[in-house]
């Protein structure tokens, strides 16, 4: 049975982590399937948005520690961020539909998404410090920028769960809905995003993500320059289309 399911629809795809008996822990097989599926969606011009969710009661419980403990390989080689890199390579928005526990690596997986929606059962926890490893998929950097340094340190150092209401209050979740409403909410949002002009959607995502990493004093003139170039290209495309329309009309009249 596939450890990752994909459901391609009109303009978007729903990717479901499918190890419900293990709280969707990130086994080697699951990680391989996930990377391949995200790459396939990225190569599909009809897929512009992804929805990521989990089967069963968990979103993702992080790495499969049982599998790691039974491995003869160096556990350090398992901690690559191939999943996060695959998500970064997808040039459209990724919506996380957090249906339950998002723990440690699962927390990092959630924060690798662009928009987070949670059910009332959603809960987050970071247990890296408790198991004696450091995060490598962005958790220590992204969370503090999202919720503030003090709150992030509380989450990182205590390992205590952050439940849906608190996650919403602290800005981790955009919305909290009932379990039944979670996927329909994510689908409605994806369909709304798909209505954007495709090339503009890609450029806008890059504009936000790249600009966010800059100091504001640099980001503002950079945004202005990008906007001017975009407008120039749009006008050039409009003129080219208009010229082609005129030429096509002329050819049609000549043939008549």
Helices and strands as residue ranges (DSSP letters): E 4-8, E 12-17, G 20-22, H 28-43, E 49-54, E 58-60, H 65-69, G 75-78, H 82-89, E 94-98, E 101-103, H 105-111, E 115-119, E 123-125, H 128-131, H 139-147, H 149-158, E 162-163, H 164-169, E 175-177, H 179-194, H 198-212, H 216-255
